[in-house]
Amino acid sequence: MNITIIGTGNMARGIATRALAGGHSVMLVGHEAGKAEGLANDLQGAAQGGASVQAATPDAPIASPVIVLAVPYPAAIPIVQQYSDELAGKIIVDITNPIDFSTMSPVVAGGTSGAEEIAEVAPAGARVVKAFNTTFAGTLVAGQVAGQPLDVFIAGDDAEAK
């Protein structure tokens, strides 16, 4: 499977490492010049089973069926709006925690969630799945905790997308 990860931080590194180890090809999209290329170079050795990792510019087309939003919550909705035409019919993986980390307060209204807010602005046919938001980047890179394989919780309304 081909996966596009939007973001170049620690979580992008962790998720890409696991995807590449599983034989999935990864396209990294970064909005800071050189960060996607640097991360792609760092991850070359993690690719298994014919997988590859490449960097793309923010204006490159997104052809992958799965797009991971490895960005802070405040950036997620603008990114979905920016790439709206290219996300139609695709699976959008939301890894965010919609928290104001300075106050540890939720940034979404009660009765809703960050994933629901993202789904509201997603184009028709896009399916939003929540995942990776309870797993630390370092454990994703390592692939285990205390010698035990990782569990990643996945939530969504679409069984196929999950």
Legacy VTK file of the C-alpha trace (Angstrom):
# vtk DataFile Version 3.0
C-alpha trace
ASCII
DATASET POLYDATA
POINTS 162 float
0.000 0.000 0.000
1.096 3.578 -0.608
0.711 5.991 2.283
1.176 9.753 2.302
2.173 11.292 5.606
1.667 15.027 5.907
4.100 16.208 8.544
7.767 15.668 9.278
7.968 15.594 13.064
8.474 12.809 15.552
5.105 11.150 14.944
5.624 11.235 11.173
8.972 9.525 11.757
7.400 6.871 13.991
4.443 6.109 11.741
6.619 6.055 8.631
9.075 3.696 10.334
6.300 1.220 11.153
4.735 1.514 7.670
8.086 0.951 5.950
8.894 -2.000 8.220
5.559 -3.485 7.133
6.469 -3.176 3.449
4.348 -0.099 2.710
5.732 2.745 0.613
5.619 6.209 2.147
5.462 9.691 0.633
6.380 12.437 3.111
4.969 15.927 2.651
6.495 18.730 4.655
5.816 22.429 4.667
9.309 23.459 5.806
11.929 23.351 3.079
14.189 20.342 3.343
12.499 18.591 6.288
10.681 15.959 4.206
13.856 15.235 2.224
15.902 14.920 5.404
13.393 12.576 7.024
13.095 10.478 3.859
16.881 10.110 3.778
16.933 9.121 7.462
14.273 6.446 6.892
15.770 4.719 3.828
17.105 1.859 5.953
13.691 1.130 7.493
12.114 0.106 4.162
11.400 -3.623 3.951
9.855 -5.878 1.317
10.244 -3.537 -1.629
8.883 -0.491 0.184
10.250 2.952 -0.562
10.224 6.360 1.063
10.202 9.631 -0.826
9.705 13.302 -0.091
7.237 15.551 -1.867
6.668 19.267 -1.937
3.413 20.650 -0.526
2.117 21.273 -4.061
2.773 17.723 -5.311
-0.331 15.658 -6.087
-1.436 13.148 -3.453
-2.124 9.821 -5.124
-2.026 7.548 -2.062
-5.288 5.959 -0.891
-4.319 6.630 2.756
-3.247 10.026 4.062
-1.950 10.420 7.620
-2.252 13.855 9.205
0.870 13.820 11.383
0.435 17.426 12.429
-0.841 19.255 15.519
-4.624 19.563 15.715
-4.735 23.293 14.833
-3.080 22.479 11.485
-5.292 19.501 10.582
-8.435 21.275 9.366
-6.568 23.828 7.220
-4.588 20.965 5.652
-7.755 19.001 4.855
-9.199 22.153 3.292
-5.990 22.805 1.333
-5.909 19.293 -0.154
-9.679 18.868 -0.356
-9.875 17.949 -4.043
-7.189 15.310 -3.641
-8.695 13.725 -0.517
-12.072 12.807 -2.007
-12.673 9.079 -1.648
-9.527 8.518 0.419
-8.861 7.425 3.978
-7.684 10.254 6.232
-5.951 9.104 9.410
-6.223 11.674 12.193
-3.525 11.243 14.843
-4.184 14.508 16.653
-5.148 15.180 20.222
-7.311 18.325 20.233
-5.836 19.739 23.421
-4.437 23.144 24.303
-1.227 21.809 25.807
-0.570 25.028 27.725
-3.763 24.549 29.752
-4.462 20.852 29.043
-7.994 21.848 28.023
-9.931 20.504 25.033
-10.048 22.785 22.003
-13.245 21.272 20.586
-16.729 21.792 21.937
-18.281 19.209 24.223
-20.237 16.537 22.399
-17.863 16.419 19.443
-14.305 15.312 18.728
-11.339 16.425 16.681
-11.945 13.619 14.196
-15.579 14.706 13.804
-14.456 18.284 13.165
-11.993 17.042 10.525
-14.682 14.837 8.931
-16.994 17.856 8.651
-14.533 19.689 6.382
-13.350 16.582 4.499
-14.563 16.187 0.927
-17.373 13.835 -0.028
-16.367 10.209 0.077
-13.364 10.736 2.359
-13.351 8.480 5.401
-11.743 9.680 8.633
-10.121 7.188 10.977
-8.641 8.038 14.375
-5.374 6.255 15.205
-1.909 6.634 16.739
-2.972 9.370 19.173
-2.353 7.158 22.218
1.073 5.893 21.120
4.336 7.771 21.619
6.621 8.490 18.667
9.604 6.799 20.296
7.746 3.539 20.783
6.589 3.638 17.170
10.188 3.985 16.016
11.264 1.139 18.317
8.272 -1.008 17.359
7.876 -2.287 20.887
7.682 -1.402 24.557
9.594 -3.506 27.097
9.949 -6.246 24.506
6.218 -6.323 23.783
4.709 -5.468 20.385
2.728 -2.242 20.130
-1.017 -1.881 20.216
-2.489 0.985 18.234
-6.105 1.864 18.893
-8.172 2.629 15.797
-11.615 4.256 15.783
-13.989 5.073 12.968
-17.419 4.466 11.522
-16.198 2.715 8.375
-15.023 -0.878 8.930
-13.178 -1.029 5.595
-11.321 2.207 6.275
-10.228 0.956 9.697
LINES 1 163
162 0 1 2 3 4 5 6 7 8 9 10 11 12 13 14 15 16 17 18 19 20 21 22 23 24 25 26 27 28 29 30 31 32 33 34 35 36 37 38 39 40 41 42 43 44 45 46 47 48 49 50 51 52 53 54 55 56 57 58 59 60 61 62 63 64 65 66 67 68 69 70 71 72 73 74 75 76 77 78 79 80 81 82 83 84 85 86 87 88 89 90 91 92 93 94 95 96 97 98 99 100 101 102 103 104 105 106 107 108 109 110 111 112 113 114 115 116 117 118 119 120 121 122 123 124 125 126 127 128 129 130 131 132 133 134 135 136 137 138 139 140 141 142 143 144 145 146 147 148 149 150 151 152 153 154 155 156 157 158 159 160 161
